[in-house]
C-alpha cells in the first residue's frame, strides 16, 4: 500500500483544515499543498512525506498531498488525536491512552 515515488513533498511547518480544503505551509509561509478536505476531519498532522488525518469516526487516513486521495484507512479507537514530532506522526486514542507511531500509509507501530 505504498505511495508512488513522486508523492513525497517538502516538510510543511503547519497544516490546517480551512473550509473545504486542507492546506500546508512552510515556516516562511510558502504554500506546500492545497487539497480537498476529507469529511469528518478532527485532527491533522504532517511529518516528512506523511500527511495524516484523524476522523470523527475514529479512523486515521493517510492522504496524498497532491490529489487528496486516501492512500490508506485504519481504525484507531474512538477518539484519536494526532501529533507530529521526532520525525514522525503519532496517534493517541484519548479513550484508551493507546499510542501509535505512524509510518507508511496504513502502518501503525507501537
ZISULRA-V821666 format. One record per residue. N is the residue number from 1. PSI is psi in degrees with one decimal (999 if undefined). D_CENTER is the distance of its C-alpha to the mean C-alpha in Angstrom with 1 decimal. Layout:
((N:PSI:D_CENTER) (N:PSI:D_CENTER))
This chain:
((1:37.6:15.6) (2:165.1:14.8) (3:156.5:13.7) (4:155.4:16.7) (5:-31.4:17.9) (6:5.7:17.6) (7:-4.6:13.9) (8:158.5:13.2) (9:165.2:13.1) (10:154.4:14.4) (11:125.4:12.6) (12:138.5:11.5) (13:-32.5:13.1) (14:150.7:11.6) (15:140.1:9.2) (16:156.6:10.4) (17:121.8:11.2) (18:106.2:14.8) (19:-120.0:17.0) (20:11.5:16.0) (21:156.8:13.6) (22:125.0:10.3) (23:150.5:11.6) (24:144.7:11.1) (25:153.1:14.2) (26:172.3:15.9) (27:-22.2:18.0) (28:6.3:21.0) (29:5.1:19.5) (30:125.2:19.1) (31:137.7:16.7) (32:-36.9:14.2) (33:159.2:12.7) (34:103.2:13.5) (35:163.4:12.3) (36:141.1:13.3) (37:136.1:11.5) (38:138.9:10.8) (39:133.2:13.5) (40:10.3:13.1) (41:129.0:9.9) (42:-28.2:10.7) (43:150.9:8.0) (44:149.1:5.1) (45:148.4:4.5) (46:140.8:5.4) (47:123.9:8.3) (48:-123.1:10.7) (49:8.3:9.6) (50:122.1:6.1) (51:115.2:3.4) (52:141.0:1.1) (53:139.3:3.9) (54:138.2:7.1) (55:155.7:10.2) (56:-22.7:13.7) (57:-8.4:14.9) (58:4.4:13.5) (59:157.2:11.2) (60:141.7:7.7) (61:134.6:6.6) (62:128.6:5.4) (63:146.4:6.4) (64:122.4:9.3) (65:-7.7:9.5) (66:-39.4:13.2) (67:-19.1:13.8) (68:0.2:10.9) (69:141.3:11.9) (70:117.6:10.2) (71:-38.7:10.6) (72:157.4:10.6) (73:129.2:10.8) (74:141.8:11.9) (75:145.9:13.7) (76:51.4:13.0) (77:-152.3:16.1) (78:-15.0:16.9) (79:61.9:15.2) (80:141.2:11.8) (81:156.9:10.4) (82:148.6:7.8) (83:152.0:9.3) (84:142.5:9.3) (85:154.9:12.8) (86:28.5:15.2) (87:19.1:13.3) (88:166.4:10.4) (89:136.8:7.5) (90:139.5:9.5) (91:138.0:9.6) (92:127.5:13.0) (93:109.8:14.8) (94:-27.4:17.2) (95:-24.8:19.8) (96:-9.1:20.5) (97:18.5:19.1) (98:140.9:17.7) (99:149.5:15.0) (100:140.3:13.1) (101:124.6:12.0) (102:139.7:9.2) (103:-138.4:10.5) (104:162.4:10.9) (105:122.6:9.6) (106:-4.8:11.0) (107:120.8:12.3) (108:111.5:12.4) (109:-171.5:15.1) (110:999:17.2))
